[in-house]
Structures are given as C-alpha cells and as structure tokens.
C-alpha cells in the first residue's frame, strides 16, 4: 500500500494549488466589480462634464461661467477628446500626452481608438439641436492599472509560493541527508558486533564438525551481511569512485540471487563471460542497486516469471535495463516509486528504490527511471551511466 505520509504530502500540494486559485478567483471577481463601479462613476462624471461643456459653449457672453469652468477643469484623470461637427477634426483634448498628440498620425489613431472602445460618446448641440461637437473618452489611468492588479497579485503570490517551495525543498533535502547519514552509520554500527560474533561461531562449528556445504553457504550469507554493513557505512557520505569492471559485479549479484529467489523465477542476462566494461564505479553500492531492482522484480512477479538484465555500451555511455514480467506500475507512479516511503507492499519501508536513486544519481552522476511498464505485463527500469563520469 502507498505510504500515508506520501499521500498526505500530495494532498497538501493539491490543497495549496486550490487555495492559490481561490485567492486569484476571488481577487479577480472583486476587482471586476470594483472596475464596473468605477466605470459607472466615470461615465457619470463625463456626463456631467459634457453638460458643462454644452452650457459653456451655448452660454451668453455676459453669463457667469465660473462654475462651469470649474467643472471642466476638475477633470484631471479621464482622457477626453473633443471633435468638431464633421467628427474628424480634433478641437481639444485633456489628460493625454501633449507631445504625442502634436503628431497628426498619432492623434488620428488615438481618436479612432476612442471611437471604437465601446464607450458612449456625448454630443454638444446648439439651441436648435444641431450637433456642434462630439466628446469621446476612455478609461482613466487608474482604471487601466486596476485591471492588471489581479494578475500582478497572482504573480507575486506565485513567486512567494515558488520561493517557499524551493526553500522548503532545500531544507527537506538537507534534513534527509542528515537522516541518511545518521541512520546508515547507526545501522552499520549495530550490525558490526553480531556479524563478528556470527563469524566467530561459524569458525567454532567448523572446528567441531569440519567443513560442510552448509557452513560454506552460511559463510556466504555472513559475508553478505558484512557487505551490507559496509554499504550502510558508505551510503551516509559520498564515496570515492574508482575505475571498476561493471559486468563482473552484475554477474556476481545475479549468481548470489539465483540461489535465494524462488526457483520459478528466472534471471537472464545478455552478458558473456569475456565481456568487460570499465567505468568509475563503487562496486559495493552499485551491486546494492542491482540487488534492490531484482528483489523488487521478484516481489512484482510473485511465483512464476522472468527477470531480464540487458547491458548496452556505446563507448561513452552505459545503459542497464532490468525488465520483469510482473504486475506492472501505473504511469502516474513512474516518478513516485523513487520517493522515500512509497511502497505497494504490506511490509517494508519503501526505501529500496529511493536508495537506488541516491546511489545512481548523487554518487555516480547517472540517471535511473522507469522506462516502460504495463499493468499485468511487467516493468522495465533503466540506468544510464557515463563512462567518463567525474563526481
């Protein structure tokens, strides 16, 4: 079954995205309502401004126009263009770039923009109803800025979330490294004493009963335990890589596993006895990777099936594919299988593939991934290593 911590982590990510989307949606709705109110307010102001302009143009020479002039001058934000009766010649304008408006081509484009912006124009008529002028207007600078506010807000929220996610990932990875270091060293320490004791008891039994096949097999497993302890002592810190032969370590791992897996599960390779591939390798740790992948394949197969190991060498890179005829992996879990704690078994900690990924990618500078899988038919894992890797 899947680890609950992993499931909860995935749920929290979804909830965080939903929460961010909710903030953006609410902000967008609120801003749109606010813009609607402001547009209505600006329309009312322009309606008042057009009435003032109408009264100003049609006023008697001796009329008191102080109030009208104050209303006209009070518009300091809404862009306005006043054209003559032919609806082509600009008579005056307000709240537009004076320097740019002196350019006839720019002024004509701006007038056309105002005509087609969907806003109602206002006509100024004489006492007989003849149109003298037409007023066009556009959104104020404040209104234009306001329409981008939700998007700016969302970008800032996204930046904050991304930065927080990156920082948390760095902290989590650092914490994981400390946990790996502590756990591996403690495990190696705890295994050391009983392994030494087992070796001593094995020698005592040999002295009493002589050499037997059973003792030889027990010795192999005890030495295997010593190798496991050595692996744990190395997994906590980055080990040194030396030029080592790859195919021999794979053959050794396969030979060890064949006598310890069900007889109905067969392991096949495309390796020949004389084939040799040299590359920077920590043999003990890399054998652990092959062993983990093969054991996972055995668990996936169950009682009857085949594990196939293919090695490819193109001179610069080495590819290792481990395929099984097991139950397969869902495509949605191709990346999840390498996360600590992820397991589909009722037992185990879900650390095998996580360890394999750490060894291949962090220690050897390679890449491990699920190449392909089909439910009910099997899975293929692939490891890519560089022959000139410098880690």
Secondary structure, DSSP 8 states (H G I E B T S, - for coil): ---HHHHHHHHHHHHHHHHHHHHHHHHHHHHHHHHHHHHHHHHHHHHHHHHHHHHHHT--TTS--HHHHHHHHT--SS-EEEE-TTS-SEEEEESS-HHHHTSHHHHHHHHHHHHTSS---EEEE-TT--EEEEEEE---HHHHHHTTHHHHHHHHHHHHHHHHHHHHHHHHHHHHHHHHHHHHHHHHHHHHHHHHHHHHHHHHHHHHH---HHHHHHHHHHHHHHHHHHHHHHHTS----EEEEHHHHHHHHHHHHHTTS-TTEEEEE---TT---EEEE-HHHHHHHHHHHHHHHHHHHTTSEEEEEEEEE-SSEEEEEEEE-SS---GGGTTGGGSTT--SSSSS-S-HHHHHHIIIIIIS--EEEEEEEETTTEEEEEEEEETT---
